[in-house]
Amino acid sequence: MASQSDHKATIIDGKAIAQTIRSEIADETRHLSQKYGKVPGLAVVIVGNRKDSQSYVIMKRKACAEVGIKSFDVNLPEEIPESELISKVHELNANPDVHGILVQLPLPKHINEEKVLGEISLEKDVDGFHPMNIGKLAMKGREPLFQPCTPKGCLELLSRSGVSIKGKNAVVVGRSNIVGLPVSLLLLKADATVSIVHSRTPDPERLVREADIVIAAAGQARMVKGSWIKPGAAVIDVGTNAVDDPRKKSGYRLVGDVDFEEASKVAGWITPVPGGVGPMTVAMLLRNTLDGAKRVIEK
């Protein structure tokens, strides 16, 4: 038998899986266009000029073009009044060519995020953050119109890698509205036994060590050590943290919330950072937009 040090986890290649999903979406989009003469439309709203938000948005627009989804670009100034942003959202709600509306977060301080997101039409909430969508996600026997993109991507990575969820112990590290909370609800819907570890959990290591599935989304670089991982566990690392690296031209590199070097010697499956969850988030956004469009077009 190979010694522990020889063990190498199966790398879950999010880039490759996302590419497969994108080509499935491109096929379906082509079919819609040929049969009904209509294509899905995604409006991406960006307020201000945060560098990171802009690069995300460019990536999303490029991804749309690649699969044949029409993107509507809405670039608004940093100082726009909240009421104007809301009327812009209402305009997009009323536009029949727009099937998905995405407001890039974070918004400037003077704008109430909750209020703006609540104004997006339920049928177009491709981010899945409308309280009604999250509420349905939390309830047994109810289905939201859209599942949030990153959590949905995490579960898709597991299922496409042949990892079964039913009856497994799953631990989610982090309880954010964007990932931690919704991914724990999705795992629960998939019949896992779910624990959530957060900043007030006294002994996170003890809980993580019992997990067959670990989803790390705490935003703490390499917080989850290799010694925390149960041998053979599936590890999905949602974290993207910049750490100083003088060898890189940029002066930094990206690492996850899991110590990849250590964990890949113990885990059964693991996602790399970058190239794991990131590409899947965008693929799920495209999937949600297509599903929203099909609901309307195929009526």
N, C-alpha and C positions, 0 to 999 in steps of 0.2 A: 504493500500500500504506500502511496506517495506521502511524504511527510507534510506536515502543516505548511512549512515554508514553500513547498512547491505548488500549493493550491492557488489557482487563479480563478476569480469569479468570472462568469460570463458577462461581458460588457453589453449592456443594452444600448444599442446605437440609435439614439433618438433622431439623429439626422436622417439615417436611412429609412427608419419607420415613417418619419414625417414625409419624406419624399414619396414613399408608396401611397400614403394617404392623399397627398397632393395630386398624384396622377389619377387616383380614383375620383377626386373632386373635379378635376379637369374633364374627365370623361362624362360625368353626370351633368356638368355645366354645358358642355357641347350638346348633349342630348336635349337639355331644356331649350337651348337656343335654336336647335334644328326643329324641334317639335312645336314650340310655342312662340318662337321669335323673340324671346325675352331672356335676359341674363340677370343673375343675382347682382345686387348693388350694395356696397358697404360704404357708409360715411364715416370718415375718421376725423374727429374734431380735436384740434390741438390749440391750447390757449397759452400764449407766451412763447419763449424760446429757450427752454431748458434743453441743453445739449442731449442728455440721455433720452428725453421724450422724443426729440426730433429724430434721433437715429432709430428708435423703435418704430416711429410712424413711417419713416422711409422704408424700413424693412417690411412692414405690413402692406404698404401700397405696392411694393415690388411683388410680394407674394400673391396679391390679388391679380395683378397683371399676368402672372405666370399661369394661373388656373382659369383665366377668362372671367373673373369677377370684376365688375366695373367699380372703380373707387371714386368716391366723391370727397375731394379735399376741402376741409374747412379749417383755414388757419386764422386764428383770432388774436388780437393784441393782448398782451399781459394785463393791461388796465381795463379791459372790457367790463362793464357793469354786469352783475349777476343776471339782472332781468333781461339784458340783451342776449346773453348766452342761452338763457332759457327760451327766448323766442326763436333763437336759431334752432334749438332742439325741436321745438314745436313745428317749425318749417320742415325739418327733416322727417318728423313723424308723419306729416301730411303728404310727403312726396312718394308717389306710388313706385318709383324706380329704386327707392332706397329700401332694402330689406333688413339691413342691420345698421345700428348706430353705435359707434364706439367713442366715448369721451376719454381721451388719454389722461390718466392720473399721474402725479398729483396735480390738482388745480391750484391757481394762486390763492394765497391766504384769505383774501377778501371774499372768496366765493365758497358757498356752502355746498360741499361735495354731495352730501346726502340728498339735499334738495334737488340738485341738478340731475343726479342719477335717477331719482324718483320720477322725473318728468319724461324720461325716455319711455316710449310706448313699449308695453310688455312684449308685443309681437316682434319688436325690433331690438330687444335687449340682448344682443349677441354675446355680451360679456357675462350675462347671467347674474348680474349683481342687483337687479331690482328686488326689493324686499319680498315681493310676491313670488318671484322665482326661487329665492333662497328659502322662503317659507314652505313652498311645495317640496323643495329638496329635502327639507327636514321632516316631512310628514310621510308616514307609511301609506303606501297605496296611492300617493299623488305623484305626478311627474311634472317637473318644471318645463316650460317651453324650451329653455336653454340651460345647459349646465355650464358653470364657469370654466373658462378655457384651460387654465393651468391644471386644476384638479382633474378635469376630464382627460387631459393629456397624460397625467400620471397613471390613471386607471387603464387607459388605452395602451400605454407602454407595458404594463403588467400583463394585460390579456394577450397582446401580440407577441409577448415573450414566453407565453405558455405558463405563466404563474397564476395559479388559481387562488381566489380570494376567500371563497366560501369557508366559514368555520376557522379561518386563520386568525392568529393574534396580530393585530396591526397597531403600530404606535406612530402617531403623528407628532412631530416635534415642531411646536409653534401653533398659535391659535389666531392668525390674522384672518380678516374677513375675505381676503383675496385668495389665500391658499389653505391655511391650516384648518379653519372651520369647515369650509365647503368640502375639502377632500375627506375629512373625517365623516361627514354626512354621506358622501358617495360610497365610502368603504362600508359604512353601516348598511346602506341600501344593497350592497353586494354581499351581505351576510358575514362580514368580518366582525370579530370582537375588538372594539376600538378603544384605545386609551389616547388621551392628548397630554403631552408633556409641554410645560411652558415655564416662564421665568420664576414662577412661585412653586414649582414642583420640587420638593425637598431632595429626592434622589432619582434624577432622571435616568442615570445609568441602569439602575435596577429594572426599571420598566422596559427600557430599550432592549436590554439583554434577553427579554422573554419574547421579543417580537419576531414573527415569521416575515412580516413586512414592515419596513421602516420608511416613512416619508418625512424627510428632513426639510423644514421650511421655517427656520428660525432667524435667518439672516445673521448667523454667527459663524465666522470662518472656522472650519475644521473643528467644530464643537463636538461632534459625534466621533469618538475615537474607535479604532479598530477593535479594541478590547470590549467595547459596548455591544458589538454585533454578535448575534447568535449564529453559529456556523450554518451556512446554507441559506441564510435569510436573503430576501430580495430588498435592495436598498435603492430608493428613488430620492435623488438629491436635487431639491428645488433651489438651493442657495446659489447666489452668484455674488461673491465678495471679492473686492479688489485687495490684493496684498502686494506690498512693495517687492519689486524684483528688478534690481539694477541691471540684470542681464538683458532685460526686455527693452526695446526701443521706447515703449510708452512709459517705462519705469515701474510698471505693475503687471500682475497677471491675475486671472480670475480663478478662484477656488470655490468649492462648494461648502456646505455646512458639515459635510462628512470628510474625515481624513481619508482620501481616496487610496493612497498608497497602502495604509494599514488595512483598511476595510476590505480592499479587493483580495486580500490574502485569506479572508474569513468568509465573506458573503458568498451566496450562490449566484446572485445577479447584482449588478450595480450600474448606475448611470454615471457617465463622466460629466465633468463641468469644465468648459462648455461642451455643447453637443449632445446633451441628454434631454432635459425637459424643455429648454428654450425653443428649439425648432417645433416641438409638439404643441406648444401654446399657440403659435401662429397657425399651425395646421388645424387646430380645433376651432380657432376663430373663423377660418375659411369654411370649415364644416358647418358651424352654426349658421353662418351667413347663407350658405347653400340650403340648409334645412328650412330656414326662415323663408327663403325665396320659394322653395317648392311648396310650402304650405299655402302661399298666396297664388302662385302661378298655376299649380295643378288642381286648384279648387274645382 
